[in-house]
């Protein structure tokens, strides 16, 4: 391939010819939409991935903001879960991270499935992070869908709060720690792990289990 010069703006980005297809010559760019105030949405996928996703009762959606082309805000990927395998099916480059763009992604996907392959998507469950735009859109478009929040992102959010409260010094003290006893450190770790574990128990048990954790393991907040 002869690589073209890198575009300096979204308006300069053009995906044509060999840049819009797979090595087999199959069309790979599903959507290239400009909208709003110089916003851009690109969606990629193959005929196989569009079809495979229709067989998957469980979908996963995740976005990354760090590993992405610099002109875009994120890469968002929709995965299909089937027979024990999680397969990336649809890749999206978005210049925004709001509910509008998630509505466009799901609506484009539905339209593409119907118009090209006569496929109607009806996922039973979606696992995603705590991005309200994704959650609200999925519920609005797939009325019977069950939303499962990602345990990793839940744990990550808890840890950020721990750091904000400066409790990380107690849960993960430095090697030359002279401020906290082993008992205090162990108690704090049990408390944090218990908070994470709440996501894995039946909802009817959450209140009683959390009360027990708070009664027995709540650490003293360090100054």
Protein Blocks (a to p, Z undefined) as FASTA:
>chain_A
ZZddddfbfklpccehjllccfkopafblbdcdehjhiacdddddfklmmmmmmpmbdcd
dddfklccfkbmbdcdddddeehiacdfbdcddfbfcfklmmmmmmmmmmmmmmmnopac
ddfbdcddfbfklmmmmmmmmmmbccdddfklmmmmmmmmmmmnopmmmmmccfklckbc
fklmmmmmmmmmmmmmmmmgcfklmmmmmmmmmmmmoccddZZ
